[in-house]
């Protein structure tokens, strides 16, 4: 698959992303700078969102690269998964939606959860994909963290608990008020593509990249 595929009418944002990263490195404020870059390239709101998620400063890039563990180092380590962050990206990819590969190598979608989540046709397939990738890595205890304020988070947690043993990976699922804070402060190996968490995490696993290497997305925008 080519490194950068884009749906008809979707302009590739590699150059704006590169410029945005360059400006962030030099200390320009993120919000105003994203507007500046977006106006310069006449980007839509959706494209601006993609550029904002994919870019990072040189310091952020170096820090995330230093704390990213390879799959071979996962054995026996406890794992904490940013549930909605990972799951929605995989659901998007499996349903043929646009997925971004950022400068840090993490995969991100263009969606966001605004208080509501509903399981879709691809949900169980995404969970099976996660289990298929994790089993050979032999991690320690695996726990999913789901946002309590998001509707149906309790149902998803129950589904995760029920499905785990059948997939040979009896993970746990917790519904918590602020998963980002817990992920940023935990000593567990973290699975997320959330930039704010990555910048604070002690160690992280690029599980979305591993999963989508096994099930390549139809529409991948490489903004690295």
SVG drawing of the C-alpha trace seen along z (x, -y; Angstrom):
<svg xmlns="http://www.w3.org/2000/svg" viewBox="-25 -33 40 52">
<polyline fill="none" stroke="black" stroke-width="0.4" points="0.0,0.0 1.4,-3.5 2.4,-5.5 -0.3,-8.1 -3.7,-7.3 -6.6,-9.8 -10.3,-9.7 -11.5,-11.7 -11.6,-15.4 -9.5,-15.0 -6.4,-17.1 -3.2,-15.6 -2.0,-17.7 1.7,-16.6 3.1,-20.1 0.9,-22.0 1.7,-19.4 5.4,-19.8 5.1,-23.6 3.0,-23.4 5.6,-21.1 8.3,-23.5 6.5,-26.4 5.7,-24.5 9.4,-23.6 10.1,-27.4 7.6,-28.0 4.7,-29.4 1.3,-28.9 -0.6,-25.9 -4.0,-27.3 -3.1,-30.5 -0.4,-28.7 -2.8,-26.1 -5.1,-28.9 -2.2,-30.5 -1.2,-27.3 -4.8,-26.4 -5.5,-29.8 -2.2,-29.7 -3.2,-26.4 -7.0,-27.1 -7.7,-24.0 -11.2,-22.9 -11.9,-22.4 -11.6,-18.7 -8.2,-19.1 -7.0,-21.5 -8.1,-18.9 -6.0,-16.3 -2.9,-18.5 -3.4,-19.4 -3.5,-15.8 -0.6,-14.6 2.0,-17.3 4.4,-17.8 7.4,-19.7 11.0,-18.3 11.2,-18.0 7.9,-16.1 9.0,-13.9 12.3,-13.0 10.5,-12.4 7.9,-10.1 10.5,-8.2 12.5,-7.7 9.6,-6.4 8.1,-4.1 8.8,-0.5 9.2,2.1 6.9,5.1 9.7,7.4 9.9,5.5 6.2,6.0 6.4,9.5 5.2,9.5 4.5,5.8 1.2,4.5 -0.7,2.7 -3.2,-0.2 -5.3,-0.9 -6.9,-4.3 -10.1,-2.5 -12.1,-4.8 -8.9,-6.3 -7.7,-2.9 -11.1,-1.4 -12.5,-4.3 -9.3,-4.5 -9.5,-0.8 -13.3,-1.0 -12.7,-3.9 -10.0,-1.9 -12.0,1.3 -15.0,-0.6 -13.0,-2.3 -12.7,-5.7 -9.7,-8.0 -6.8,-7.2 -3.8,-9.5 -0.2,-8.5 1.3,-11.3 4.9,-12.5 5.3,-10.3 4.2,-7.2 0.9,-6.9 -2.3,-6.3 -5.2,-8.6 -8.7,-9.0 -10.6,-12.3 -13.4,-11.4 -14.0,-12.5 -16.3,-11.3 -18.6,-14.1 -20.3,-12.4 -21.8,-9.6 -20.5,-6.2 -22.3,-3.5 -20.9,-0.1 -20.8,0.5 -20.5,3.5 -16.7,3.2 -16.4,3.1 -16.0,6.8 -13.7,7.2 -11.5,4.4 -11.4,6.0 -10.4,9.4 -7.7,7.6 -6.3,6.1 -6.3,9.5 -4.7,11.2 -1.9,8.6 -1.4,8.7 -1.4,12.5 1.9,13.2 3.5,10.3 2.6,12.0 1.9,8.8 1.2,8.8 -2.3,7.8 -4.2,5.8 -6.8,3.2 -9.0,1.0 -9.8,-2.4 -13.1,-4.0 -14.4,-7.5 -17.2,-7.5 -18.9,-10.6 -19.3,-9.0 -22.6,-7.2 -22.6,-3.4 -19.1,-3.2 -20.5,-0.7 -22.0,1.5 -18.7,1.5 -16.8,2.4 -19.2,5.3 -18.6,6.4 -14.9,6.3 -15.0,8.4 -17.2,10.9 -15.2,11.1 -11.7,11.2 -11.7,14.9 -13.0,16.1 -10.1,14.4 -7.5,16.0 -6.7,12.6 -8.7,12.1 -8.3,8.4 -10.2,6.1 -12.2,3.0 -12.6,0.0 -15.0,-3.0 -13.2,-6.0 -13.8,-9.7 -10.6,-10.8 -8.7,-8.1 -6.2,-10.6 -5.0,-11.6 -4.7,-8.0 -2.8,-7.0 -0.4,-9.9 0.4,-9.0 0.4,-5.2 3.6,-3.2 2.0,-0.7 2.9,-0.6 0.4,-2.9 -1.5,-2.4 -2.8,-5.7 -2.4,-8.1 -3.4,-11.1 -0.6,-13.6 -1.1,-15.1 -0.8,-11.6 2.1,-10.6 4.0,-13.7 3.7,-12.5 3.7,-8.7 6.7,-6.8 6.5,-4.3 4.0,-3.6 3.2,-0.9 2.1,-1.9 -0.6,0.7 -2.7,-1.0 0.3,-0.8 0.8,2.9 -2.9,3.7 -3.2,1.8 -0.1,3.5 -2.1,6.7 -5.3,5.1 -4.1,2.2 -6.7,-0.7 -8.2,-1.5 -7.4,-5.2 -4.2,-6.1 -2.9,-9.6 0.8,-9.7 1.5,-13.1 4.8,-12.0"/>
</svg>
